[in-house]
Amino acid sequence: MAIMTTTTDAADDADVAAAARTGTSTIRAAAADDDAADDAAADDDAGAGTMGDADAGNDTTRGAEASAGAGSGAMGAADRGTSTMRGAEAGAGAGTMGDADAGNNAMRGAEAVEDGGGGDGGAGALVRPVGALVLVDIQSAFVAGEDAVPDAARVLDRSRGLLARARAAGALVVHLQNDGEPGAVDAPHTPGWELHLPVAPGPREIVVRKTQDDGFEGTVLGDLLEAADVGELAICGVLSEMCVSATARTALARDYRVVLPHDAHATYDIPAAPGISGVVPAAMSSRAAEWALGDEVEIVAQAADITFTAPVHARRDG
C-alpha cells in the first residue's frame, strides 16, 4: 500500500500526534488484550492438560482401584475358602466332639469313678476296691434255656469273674434269690428258681431270699452289710430295670457307694406297644436303667475293672 504524505499546521500536527498516540494506545491495548487472550488460551490448554493428566491419574487410580477390587475379590474368595476350611475343620471338630460327647453320655467319665463320685467310667478306669458283691437273681429261669435274657452268656461270664475275685479277696458275697408267685418261672423249689452259679456257703458268702424287687426290703441284706462294716458294694445280675435297679437305688439311699458294671447286668427286650413304640432292645433298656439311677452310682464299662477287698470287720477277725 502507498503512504501519502500531507503538510499540516502545528495544531493539526498536534491533533494528528494525539490521534496517533490514541491509536497506538488502542493498538497496544488491543495487543495486550490479544496477549491476555493468548495467555488465557494457553492457561486453558494448560488446564486442559492438567485436567487430562488428572483424568489420566483418575483413570490410573480407577485402574488401581479396580485392581485392588479384584485383589479384594481374590482375598474375599480366599477368605471364603479359609472360612469354608475353618467351617469344615469346625464341623470335623464338632463331629469329633459329638462322638466324644456321645461316648461321654454313654460312659460319663473315668474321673468321677476314680474320685469315688457318681458317673460312668470307661474301660480301664481306676475303680477303688469294694468290700462286697451282691449277685441279683442269677437264677436259671432268667439266665438259662430259651427264656433267658438275650445277654445271659455275657452276664454269667462277667458274674463268674466278679465272684472269683470277691472270694479271693475275702469280700462279703451275697446271692439274692427271688421267690416268685406260685406258677411263676421263679416260684420256690422249681427248676427256674435255682441259683445258676454255685454257692460256697460260709460266713462271707450267704444266700438271701426275697419276695420284692428291692433286695433290702424285708430281708437281712442291710444287716449283713452293716455287720461286716461294708461301705461300698458292686452289684450284678438281672433284671436291669427291676431288681438290679431297685436294690442299687436303696443302697444309694442308705449312703453306700455302689458300683454297677455295665457288662454284668441284663434284661429282656421290651415288647412293642401299639400306638406307643416298637420293640425296645434289651441293651437300650439296661442302659436306661443305669441312667435312671442318677449321678451317685458308679457305672463301670467292664466288670474286669472291679477289684475287691475284705471288709473292715473281716480284716479285724482275720
SELOLO-469426 format. One record per residue (C-alpha): x, y, z. Coordinates in Angstrom, 3 decimals, padded with zeros to 6 digits. Example, Ala and Ser with C-alpha at 12.3 -4.5 7.8 and 13.67 -1.06 7.14 Angstrom:
BEGIN
<rec xx="012.300" yy="-004.500" zz="007.800"/>
<rec xx="013.670" yy="-001.060" zz="007.140"/>
//
This chain:
BEGIN
<rec xx="000.000" yy="000.000" zz="000.000"/>
<rec xx="001.364" yy="003.563" zz="-000.813"/>
<rec xx="001.817" yy="006.006" zz="002.052"/>
<rec xx="000.566" yy="009.525" zz="001.364"/>
<rec xx="002.387" yy="012.498" zz="002.977"/>
<rec xx="000.275" yy="015.622" zz="003.815"/>
<rec xx="001.549" yy="019.052" zz="005.042"/>
<rec xx="-000.419" yy="020.484" zz="008.019"/>
<rec xx="-000.110" yy="023.283" zz="010.556"/>
<rec xx="001.038" yy="022.837" zz="014.149"/>
<rec xx="-002.429" yy="022.402" zz="015.561"/>
<rec xx="-003.205" yy="019.837" zz="013.045"/>
<rec xx="000.103" yy="018.160" zz="013.781"/>
<rec xx="-000.785" yy="018.065" zz="017.465"/>
<rec xx="-004.159" yy="016.603" zz="016.716"/>
<rec xx="-002.606" yy="014.088" zz="014.467"/>
<rec xx="000.014" yy="013.217" zz="017.085"/>
<rec xx="-002.661" yy="012.873" zz="019.736"/>
<rec xx="-004.705" yy="010.762" zz="017.437"/>
<rec xx="-001.683" yy="008.734" zz="016.626"/>
<rec xx="-000.979" yy="008.261" zz="020.315"/>
<rec xx="-004.577" yy="007.308" zz="020.905"/>
<rec xx="-004.429" yy="004.885" zz="018.050"/>
<rec xx="-001.171" yy="003.498" zz="019.369"/>
<rec xx="-002.693" yy="003.084" zz="022.843"/>
<rec xx="-005.687" yy="001.445" zz="021.347"/>
<rec xx="-003.475" yy="-000.840" zz="019.325"/>
<rec xx="-001.367" yy="-001.566" zz="022.394"/>
<rec xx="-004.497" yy="-002.261" zz="024.472"/>
<rec xx="-005.786" yy="-004.474" zz="021.768"/>
<rec xx="-002.459" yy="-006.223" zz="021.620"/>
<rec xx="-002.480" yy="-006.573" zz="025.371"/>
<rec xx="-005.971" yy="-007.952" zz="025.159"/>
<rec xx="-004.798" yy="-010.311" zz="022.455"/>
<rec xx="-001.848" yy="-011.343" zz="024.636"/>
<rec xx="-004.172" yy="-011.836" zz="027.571"/>
<rec xx="-006.458" yy="-013.872" zz="025.406"/>
<rec xx="-003.481" yy="-015.873" zz="024.210"/>
<rec xx="-002.382" yy="-016.328" zz="027.815"/>
<rec xx="-005.883" yy="-017.371" zz="028.775"/>
<rec xx="-005.955" yy="-019.761" zz="025.892"/>
<rec xx="-002.604" yy="-021.090" zz="026.984"/>
<rec xx="-003.914" yy="-021.392" zz="030.520"/>
<rec xx="-006.947" yy="-023.167" zz="029.153"/>
<rec xx="-004.669" yy="-025.510" zz="027.258"/>
<rec xx="-002.566" yy="-025.988" zz="030.371"/>
<rec xx="-005.708" yy="-026.519" zz="032.394"/>
<rec xx="-006.936" yy="-028.945" zz="029.828"/>
<rec xx="-003.598" yy="-030.652" zz="030.014"/>
<rec xx="-003.796" yy="-030.689" zz="033.770"/>
<rec xx="-007.308" yy="-031.984" zz="033.617"/>
<rec xx="-006.148" yy="-034.517" zz="031.104"/>
<rec xx="-003.385" yy="-035.504" zz="033.469"/>
<rec xx="-005.894" yy="-035.591" zz="036.279"/>
<rec xx="-008.213" yy="-037.681" zz="034.162"/>
<rec xx="-005.320" yy="-039.898" zz="033.318"/>
<rec xx="-004.479" yy="-040.032" zz="037.013"/>
<rec xx="-008.067" yy="-040.743" zz="037.798"/>
<rec xx="-008.076" yy="-043.446" zz="035.176"/>
<rec xx="-004.890" yy="-044.820" zz="036.722"/>
<rec xx="-006.418" yy="-044.560" zz="040.189"/>
<rec xx="-009.579" yy="-046.208" zz="038.929"/>
<rec xx="-007.479" yy="-048.895" zz="037.369"/>
<rec xx="-005.618" yy="-049.351" zz="040.632"/>
<rec xx="-008.924" yy="-049.385" zz="042.476"/>
<rec xx="-010.234" yy="-051.932" zz="040.034"/>
<rec xx="-007.104" yy="-053.994" zz="040.568"/>
<rec xx="-007.468" yy="-053.561" zz="044.299"/>
<rec xx="-011.103" yy="-054.554" zz="043.957"/>
<rec xx="-010.051" yy="-057.596" zz="042.013"/>
<rec xx="-007.481" yy="-058.288" zz="044.715"/>
<rec xx="-010.132" yy="-057.800" zz="047.331"/>
<rec xx="-012.317" yy="-060.192" zz="045.404"/>
<rec xx="-009.485" yy="-062.662" zz="045.344"/>
<rec xx="-008.858" yy="-062.077" zz="049.023"/>
<rec xx="-012.596" yy="-062.420" zz="049.639"/>
<rec xx="-012.569" yy="-065.680" zz="047.749"/>
<rec xx="-009.543" yy="-066.746" zz="049.748"/>
<rec xx="-011.297" yy="-065.662" zz="052.926"/>
<rec xx="-014.347" yy="-067.604" zz="051.863"/>
<rec xx="-012.128" yy="-070.554" zz="051.149"/>
<rec xx="-010.495" yy="-070.124" zz="054.525"/>
<rec xx="-013.912" yy="-069.786" zz="056.111"/>
<rec xx="-015.010" yy="-072.913" zz="054.310"/>
<rec xx="-011.919" yy="-074.722" zz="055.516"/>
<rec xx="-012.457" yy="-073.383" zz="059.011"/>
<rec xx="-016.083" yy="-074.417" zz="058.784"/>
<rec xx="-015.028" yy="-077.860" zz="057.664"/>
<rec xx="-012.478" yy="-078.014" zz="060.450"/>
<rec xx="-015.077" yy="-076.804" zz="062.912"/>
<rec xx="-017.518" yy="-079.353" zz="061.535"/>
<rec xx="-014.930" yy="-082.070" zz="061.824"/>
<rec xx="-014.088" yy="-080.865" zz="065.316"/>
<rec xx="-017.764" yy="-080.744" zz="066.188"/>
<rec xx="-018.193" yy="-084.245" zz="064.792"/>
<rec xx="-015.256" yy="-085.479" zz="066.846"/>
<rec xx="-016.624" yy="-083.705" zz="069.892"/>
<rec xx="-020.094" yy="-085.071" zz="069.126"/>
<rec xx="-018.631" yy="-088.548" zz="069.022"/>
<rec xx="-016.716" yy="-087.821" zz="072.213"/>
<rec xx="-019.966" yy="-086.383" zz="073.765"/>
<rec xx="-021.889" yy="-089.450" zz="072.694"/>
<rec xx="-019.172" yy="-091.607" zz="074.243"/>
<rec xx="-019.228" yy="-089.488" zz="077.374"/>
<rec xx="-023.021" yy="-089.752" zz="077.588"/>
<rec xx="-022.724" yy="-093.465" zz="077.218"/>
<rec xx="-019.960" yy="-093.687" zz="079.839"/>
<rec xx="-019.760" yy="-090.400" zz="081.763"/>
<rec xx="-016.072" yy="-090.269" zz="082.634"/>
<rec xx="-013.475" yy="-092.245" zz="084.473"/>
<rec xx="-012.559" yy="-089.269" zz="086.635"/>
<rec xx="-015.789" yy="-089.453" zz="088.612"/>
<rec xx="-015.210" yy="-093.142" zz="089.211"/>
<rec xx="-011.605" yy="-092.564" zz="090.171"/>
<rec xx="-012.659" yy="-089.914" zz="092.649"/>
<rec xx="-015.353" yy="-092.186" zz="094.056"/>
<rec xx="-018.127" yy="-089.867" zz="092.878"/>
<rec xx="-021.040" yy="-090.621" zz="090.626"/>
<rec xx="-020.852" yy="-091.083" zz="086.896"/>
<rec xx="-019.874" yy="-093.594" zz="084.286"/>
<rec xx="-016.371" yy="-094.939" zz="083.817"/>
<rec xx="-014.864" yy="-096.199" zz="080.565"/>
<rec xx="-012.815" yy="-099.303" zz="080.030"/>
<rec xx="-009.651" yy="-099.381" zz="082.085"/>
<rec xx="-010.912" yy="-096.762" zz="084.552"/>
<rec xx="-009.405" yy="-096.882" zz="088.028"/>
<rec xx="-012.050" yy="-098.165" zz="090.405"/>
<rec xx="-011.490" yy="-098.149" zz="094.144"/>
<rec xx="-011.918" yy="-101.665" zz="095.630"/>
<rec xx="-015.270" yy="-102.610" zz="097.127"/>
<rec xx="-015.924" yy="-104.787" zz="100.175"/>
<rec xx="-018.996" yy="-106.697" zz="098.966"/>
<rec xx="-020.542" yy="-108.299" zz="095.884"/>
<rec xx="-024.311" yy="-108.614" zz="095.564"/>
<rec xx="-025.483" yy="-111.001" zz="092.845"/>
<rec xx="-029.116" yy="-110.271" zz="092.000"/>
<rec xx="-031.453" yy="-113.097" zz="090.908"/>
<rec xx="-028.957" yy="-115.082" zz="088.855"/>
<rec xx="-031.484" yy="-117.880" zz="088.684"/>
<rec xx="-031.950" yy="-120.487" zz="085.986"/>
<rec xx="-035.285" yy="-119.064" zz="084.812"/>
<rec xx="-033.562" yy="-115.867" zz="083.689"/>
<rec xx="-030.113" yy="-116.974" zz="082.531"/>
<rec xx="-030.614" yy="-120.462" zz="081.070"/>
<rec xx="-032.754" yy="-122.040" zz="078.357"/>
<rec xx="-034.919" yy="-120.471" zz="075.690"/>
<rec xx="-036.433" yy="-117.921" zz="078.079"/>
<rec xx="-033.119" yy="-116.487" zz="079.242"/>
<rec xx="-032.330" yy="-112.806" zz="078.806"/>
<rec xx="-030.606" yy="-112.086" zz="075.463"/>
<rec xx="-027.240" yy="-111.343" zz="077.076"/>
<rec xx="-027.312" yy="-114.191" zz="079.582"/>
<rec xx="-023.995" yy="-115.706" zz="078.443"/>
<rec xx="-022.178" yy="-112.431" zz="078.891"/>
<rec xx="-023.739" yy="-111.744" zz="082.291"/>
<rec xx="-022.839" yy="-115.227" zz="083.531"/>
<rec xx="-019.264" yy="-114.890" zz="082.330"/>
<rec xx="-018.757" yy="-111.484" zz="083.982"/>
<rec xx="-020.507" yy="-112.560" zz="087.183"/>
<rec xx="-018.275" yy="-115.630" zz="087.488"/>
<rec xx="-015.226" yy="-113.373" zz="087.232"/>
<rec xx="-016.562" yy="-110.983" zz="089.871"/>
<rec xx="-017.424" yy="-113.886" zz="092.161"/>
<rec xx="-013.968" yy="-115.438" zz="091.867"/>
<rec xx="-012.200" yy="-112.150" zz="092.662"/>
<rec xx="-014.518" yy="-111.352" zz="095.568"/>
<rec xx="-013.914" yy="-114.749" zz="097.125"/>
<rec xx="-010.164" yy="-114.480" zz="096.630"/>
<rec xx="-010.093" yy="-111.078" zz="098.342"/>
<rec xx="-012.217" yy="-112.187" zz="101.288"/>
<rec xx="-015.030" yy="-109.769" zz="100.392"/>
<rec xx="-018.605" yy="-110.319" zz="101.506"/>
<rec xx="-020.669" yy="-112.180" zz="098.866"/>
<rec xx="-024.480" yy="-112.121" zz="098.911"/>
<rec xx="-026.629" yy="-114.118" zz="096.474"/>
<rec xx="-030.135" yy="-112.656" zz="096.245"/>
<rec xx="-032.724" yy="-115.285" zz="095.281"/>
<rec xx="-036.215" yy="-114.199" zz="094.308"/>
<rec xx="-039.227" yy="-116.193" zz="095.477"/>
<rec xx="-041.740" yy="-115.776" zz="092.667"/>
<rec xx="-045.510" yy="-116.148" zz="092.948"/>
<rec xx="-046.997" yy="-119.658" zz="092.587"/>
<rec xx="-046.926" yy="-120.576" zz="088.922"/>
<rec xx="-044.183" yy="-118.071" zz="088.093"/>
<rec xx="-040.988" yy="-119.230" zz="086.390"/>
<rec xx="-039.083" yy="-118.481" zz="089.605"/>
<rec xx="-041.575" yy="-119.940" zz="092.052"/>
<rec xx="-039.731" yy="-121.536" zz="095.013"/>
<rec xx="-038.359" yy="-125.028" zz="094.571"/>
<rec xx="-038.917" yy="-125.107" zz="090.816"/>
<rec xx="-036.055" yy="-125.569" zz="088.340"/>
<rec xx="-036.209" yy="-121.900" zz="087.336"/>
<rec xx="-035.889" yy="-120.786" zz="090.945"/>
<rec xx="-032.499" yy="-122.412" zz="091.488"/>
<rec xx="-029.388" yy="-120.238" zz="091.625"/>
<rec xx="-027.386" yy="-120.822" zz="088.461"/>
<rec xx="-023.935" yy="-120.108" zz="089.894"/>
<rec xx="-022.572" yy="-122.472" zz="092.564"/>
<rec xx="-022.609" yy="-121.124" zz="096.103"/>
<rec xx="-019.774" yy="-121.663" zz="098.571"/>
<rec xx="-021.658" yy="-121.222" zz="101.852"/>
<rec xx="-019.738" yy="-119.673" zz="104.718"/>
<rec xx="-019.577" yy="-116.619" zz="106.954"/>
<rec xx="-018.640" yy="-114.450" zz="103.966"/>
<rec xx="-020.935" yy="-115.978" zz="101.305"/>
<rec xx="-024.627" yy="-116.013" zz="102.069"/>
<rec xx="-027.882" yy="-116.612" zz="100.189"/>
<rec xx="-030.653" yy="-114.117" zz="100.951"/>
<rec xx="-034.163" yy="-114.882" zz="099.710"/>
<rec xx="-036.535" yy="-112.079" zz="098.840"/>
<rec xx="-040.066" yy="-111.521" zz="097.575"/>
<rec xx="-039.743" yy="-107.926" zz="096.325"/>
<rec xx="-037.655" yy="-106.277" zz="093.618"/>
<rec xx="-035.657" yy="-104.418" zz="096.271"/>
<rec xx="-033.129" yy="-106.770" zz="097.839"/>
<rec xx="-033.213" yy="-104.774" zz="101.087"/>
<rec xx="-036.973" yy="-104.865" zz="101.614"/>
<rec xx="-037.959" yy="-107.492" zz="104.167"/>
<rec xx="-034.513" yy="-109.157" zz="104.152"/>
<rec xx="-031.317" yy="-109.203" zz="106.200"/>
<rec xx="-029.175" yy="-107.684" zz="103.428"/>
<rec xx="-028.782" yy="-104.372" zz="105.232"/>
<rec xx="-027.888" yy="-106.130" zz="108.479"/>
<rec xx="-025.217" yy="-108.221" zz="106.764"/>
<rec xx="-023.566" yy="-105.189" zz="105.188"/>
<rec xx="-023.654" yy="-103.281" zz="108.466"/>
<rec xx="-022.266" yy="-106.182" zz="110.490"/>
<rec xx="-019.349" yy="-106.516" zz="108.082"/>
<rec xx="-018.631" yy="-102.765" zz="108.125"/>
<rec xx="-019.112" yy="-102.627" zz="104.368"/>
<rec xx="-019.330" yy="-099.139" zz="102.926"/>
<rec xx="-019.163" yy="-099.995" zz="099.246"/>
<rec xx="-020.514" yy="-102.789" zz="097.070"/>
<rec xx="-020.687" yy="-104.000" zz="093.490"/>
<rec xx="-023.993" yy="-105.229" zz="092.048"/>
<rec xx="-024.577" yy="-107.565" zz="089.100"/>
<rec xx="-027.378" yy="-109.770" zz="087.801"/>
<rec xx="-030.906" yy="-109.426" zz="086.390"/>
<rec xx="-033.229" yy="-107.730" zz="085.591"/>
<rec xx="-031.615" yy="-104.352" zz="084.967"/>
<rec xx="-034.646" yy="-102.104" zz="085.324"/>
<rec xx="-036.304" yy="-104.130" zz="088.067"/>
<rec xx="-034.450" yy="-105.957" zz="090.845"/>
<rec xx="-030.967" yy="-104.681" zz="089.974"/>
<rec xx="-032.166" yy="-101.090" zz="089.819"/>
<rec xx="-034.349" yy="-101.314" zz="092.934"/>
<rec xx="-031.551" yy="-102.836" zz="095.032"/>
<rec xx="-028.983" yy="-100.306" zz="093.802"/>
<rec xx="-031.329" yy="-097.398" zz="094.468"/>
<rec xx="-031.921" yy="-098.416" zz="098.085"/>
<rec xx="-028.196" yy="-098.954" zz="098.644"/>
<rec xx="-027.555" yy="-095.417" zz="097.371"/>
<rec xx="-030.318" yy="-094.075" zz="099.617"/>
<rec xx="-028.563" yy="-095.730" zz="102.565"/>
<rec xx="-025.327" yy="-093.963" zz="101.634"/>
<rec xx="-023.485" yy="-096.974" zz="100.306"/>
<rec xx="-021.033" yy="-096.478" zz="097.482"/>
<rec xx="-022.495" yy="-098.516" zz="094.619"/>
<rec xx="-020.519" yy="-099.772" zz="091.624"/>
<rec xx="-022.512" yy="-101.203" zz="088.701"/>
<rec xx="-020.567" yy="-102.968" zz="085.922"/>
<rec xx="-022.295" yy="-102.262" zz="082.610"/>
<rec xx="-021.495" yy="-105.657" zz="081.123"/>
<rec xx="-022.649" yy="-107.677" zz="084.161"/>
<rec xx="-026.387" yy="-106.941" zz="084.220"/>
<rec xx="-029.109" yy="-107.505" zz="081.636"/>
<rec xx="-032.822" yy="-107.659" zz="080.919"/>
<rec xx="-035.330" yy="-108.638" zz="078.223"/>
<rec xx="-036.476" yy="-106.719" zz="075.158"/>
<rec xx="-039.469" yy="-104.548" zz="075.919"/>
<rec xx="-042.336" yy="-105.694" zz="073.641"/>
<rec xx="-043.891" yy="-103.295" zz="071.154"/>
<rec xx="-046.871" yy="-101.297" zz="072.393"/>
<rec xx="-049.357" yy="-100.256" zz="069.681"/>
<rec xx="-049.575" yy="-096.503" zz="069.438"/>
<rec xx="-046.630" yy="-096.062" zz="071.827"/>
<rec xx="-043.452" yy="-097.635" zz="070.458"/>
<rec xx="-041.921" yy="-100.553" zz="068.691"/>
<rec xx="-039.784" yy="-103.141" zz="070.412"/>
<rec xx="-037.211" yy="-101.586" zz="072.742"/>
<rec xx="-033.979" yy="-103.628" zz="072.613"/>
<rec xx="-032.816" yy="-105.122" zz="075.882"/>
<rec xx="-029.466" yy="-103.327" zz="075.716"/>
<rec xx="-031.234" yy="-099.972" zz="075.473"/>
<rec xx="-033.458" yy="-100.806" zz="078.416"/>
<rec xx="-030.433" yy="-101.794" zz="080.511"/>
<rec xx="-028.653" yy="-098.568" zz="079.657"/>
<rec xx="-031.731" yy="-096.524" zz="080.524"/>
<rec xx="-031.912" yy="-098.310" zz="083.884"/>
<rec xx="-028.329" yy="-097.283" zz="084.622"/>
<rec xx="-029.003" yy="-093.691" zz="083.647"/>
<rec xx="-032.117" yy="-093.500" zz="085.801"/>
<rec xx="-030.044" yy="-094.227" zz="088.919"/>
<rec xx="-028.584" yy="-090.736" zz="088.732"/>
<rec xx="-025.140" yy="-089.305" zz="089.288"/>
<rec xx="-024.195" yy="-091.082" zz="092.507"/>
<rec xx="-023.930" yy="-094.603" zz="091.118"/>
<rec xx="-020.598" yy="-095.581" zz="089.560"/>
<rec xx="-021.155" yy="-097.171" zz="086.167"/>
<rec xx="-018.087" yy="-099.141" zz="085.084"/>
<rec xx="-017.827" yy="-100.320" zz="081.473"/>
<rec xx="-016.147" yy="-103.614" zz="082.253"/>
<rec xx="-016.627" yy="-105.878" zz="085.246"/>
<rec xx="-012.967" yy="-106.844" zz="084.899"/>
<rec xx="-012.008" yy="-103.393" zz="086.219"/>
<rec xx="-013.657" yy="-104.024" zz="089.597"/>
<rec xx="-011.481" yy="-105.234" zz="092.440"/>
<rec xx="-012.376" yy="-106.296" zz="095.952"/>
<rec xx="-011.077" yy="-106.033" zz="099.478"/>
<rec xx="-012.064" yy="-107.736" zz="102.692"/>
<rec xx="-014.491" yy="-105.671" zz="104.791"/>
<rec xx="-013.064" yy="-103.944" zz="107.867"/>
<rec xx="-014.751" yy="-106.437" zz="110.226"/>
<rec xx="-013.349" yy="-109.404" zz="108.278"/>
<rec xx="-009.874" yy="-107.892" zz="108.361"/>
<rec xx="-010.061" yy="-107.443" zz="112.121"/>
<rec xx="-011.211" yy="-111.020" zz="112.631"/>
<rec xx="-008.552" yy="-112.348" zz="110.301"/>
//
